[in-house]
Amino acid sequence: MKRVFRGLLFLGVIAGAVVALKNFLDGEGSPGGEAQITFQDGSTRTLSTSDIEGQEFVDLARKLVESGL
């Protein structure tokens, strides 16, 4: 019974690693969607995270959140 459990555990670890690697390589490690910028005058600009500009803002926001600001 222990041998079956170890085998299942090993398969689960391998499957999890494969999914994590696939998500990382596909760029899904970061949340998708959009970045919205609001200016002082109340106007907004929405950038898709699939664009380079939008991804830069998402990366910057993630760094600010991680640093605790």
TINURO-164586 format. One record per atom (N, C-alpha, C): residue in one letter; y, z, x. Coordinates in pm, whole numbers, plus 50000, padded with zeros to 5 digits. Example, Ala and Ser with C-alpha at 12.3 -4.5 7.8 and 13.67 -1.06 7.14 Angstrom:
BEGIN
A	49431	50780	51319
A	49550	50780	51230
A	49670	50780	51320
S	49775	50708	51285
S	49894	50714	51367
S	50003	50787	51290
END
This chain:
BEGIN
M	49881	50000	50081
M	50000	50000	50000
M	50126	50000	50086
K	50125	50078	50195
K	50240	50081	50284
K	50263	49944	50347
R	50157	49875	50375
R	50169	49743	50437
R	50235	49644	50342
V	50201	49650	50215
V	50263	49563	50115
V	50410	49597	50102
F	50443	49726	50097
F	50581	49769	50086
F	50664	49722	50207
R	50609	49737	50325
R	50679	49692	50446
R	50701	49541	50443
G	50601	49467	50396
G	50616	49322	50386
G	50725	49282	50289
L	50728	49351	50173
L	50833	49323	50074
L	50971	49361	50127
L	50978	49473	50195
L	51104	49516	50254
L	51152	49415	50358
F	51061	49368	50441
F	51095	49268	50543
F	51145	49139	50477
L	51078	49094	50372
L	51121	48973	50302
L	51259	48992	50238
G	51285	49110	50185
G	51415	49140	50127
G	51526	49137	50230
V	51499	49192	50346
V	51598	49192	50455
V	51626	49050	50500
I	51522	48971	50516
I	51538	48831	50557
I	51617	48753	50451
A	51582	48771	50324
A	51652	48700	50216
A	51800	48741	50212
G	51829	48869	50228
G	51968	48915	50231
G	52046	48857	50347
A	51982	48850	50463
A	52048	48793	50580
A	52076	48644	50560
V	51984	48573	50498
V	52003	48431	50472
V	52120	48410	50376
V	52127	48488	50271
V	52236	48476	50173
V	52370	48510	50238
A	52374	48616	50318
A	52498	48655	50385
A	52543	48547	50482
L	52451	48490	50556
L	52485	48383	50650
L	52535	48259	50576
K	52470	48225	50464
K	52513	48109	50386
K	52654	48130	50333
N	52683	48249	50279
N	52816	48278	50228
N	52921	48274	50339
F	52886	48325	50454
F	52979	48324	50567
F	53009	48181	50611
L	52907	48099	50622
L	52926	47961	50667
L	52997	47876	50563
D	52979	47906	50435
D	53046	47832	50329
D	53189	47880	50308
G	53230	47986	50376
G	53364	48040	50360
G	53378	48127	50238
E	53269	48169	50181
E	53275	48255	50063
E	53282	48402	50102
G	53299	48432	50230
G	53316	48569	50270
G	53444	48627	50224
S	53538	48538	50202
S	53663	48578	50147
S	53672	48541	50003
P	53743	48622	49923
P	53753	48590	49783
P	53826	48460	49760
G	53778	48381	49664
G	53843	48257	49633
G	53952	48278	49530
G	54017	48171	49494
G	54118	48181	49391
G	54251	48130	49439
E	54352	48214	49423
E	54486	48169	49455
E	54568	48284	49508
A	54673	48247	49583
A	54770	48344	49633
A	54900	48317	49561
Q	54961	48420	49504
Q	55086	48402	49431
Q	55196	48476	49506
I	55304	48404	49534
I	55417	48460	49606
I	55533	48471	49508
T	55593	48589	49498
T	55708	48612	49411
T	55831	48636	49497
F	55936	48560	49471
F	56059	48571	49548
F	56156	48666	49478
Q	56263	48704	49549
Q	56360	48800	49495
Q	56426	48750	49369
D	56447	48621	49356
D	56515	48569	49238
D	56422	48559	49117
G	56297	48600	49133
G	56202	48601	49023
G	56114	48478	49015
S	56143	48377	49096
S	56059	48258	49095
S	55929	48286	49169
T	55826	48213	49133
T	55695	48232	49197
T	55642	48098	49246
R	55555	48107	49342
R	55483	47990	49391
R	55337	48029	49405
T	55251	47947	49350
T	55108	47973	49354
T	55042	47876	49451
L	54965	47931	49545
L	54894	47850	49643
L	54744	47870	49626
S	54671	47762	49630
S	54526	47770	49621
S	54470	47815	49755
T	54368	47900	49753
T	54310	47946	49880
T	54228	47837	49947
S	54208	47726	49878
S	54139	47614	49943
S	54236	47537	50033
D	54369	47558	50014
D	54470	47499	50102
D	54488	47586	50224
I	54537	47527	50331
I	54560	47602	50455
I	54666	47709	50434
E	54776	47673	50365
E	54883	47770	50341
E	54834	47890	50260
G	54758	47863	50156
G	54706	47972	50073
G	54611	48061	50148
Q	54526	48003	50231
Q	54430	48081	50309
Q	54502	48169	50410
E	54613	48118	50469
E	54690	48199	50563
E	54748	48322	50495
F	54800	48306	50372
F	54855	48421	50300
F	54745	48519	50262
V	54629	48471	50224
V	54518	48559	50190
V	54474	48637	50314
D	54466	48571	50428
D	54428	48640	50551
D	54530	48746	50589
L	54658	48713	50574
L	54763	48809	50605
L	54756	48930	50511
A	54736	48904	50382
A	54725	49014	50285
A	54605	49101	50315
R	54493	49040	50353
R	54372	49117	50385
R	54399	49209	50505
K	54470	49158	50606
K	54500	49240	50723
K	54591	49358	50686
L	54687	49334	50596
L	54775	49442	50553
L	54698	49548	50476
V	54607	49507	50391
V	54526	49603	50315
V	54436	49683	50409
E	54376	49615	50506
E	54287	49684	50600
E	54363	49785	50686
S	54490	49753	50718
S	54569	49846	50801
S	54626	49961	50719
G	54620	49951	50587
G	54664	50061	50502
G	54809	50051	50457
L	54870	49936	50475
L	55010	49921	50432
L	55019	49880	50287
END
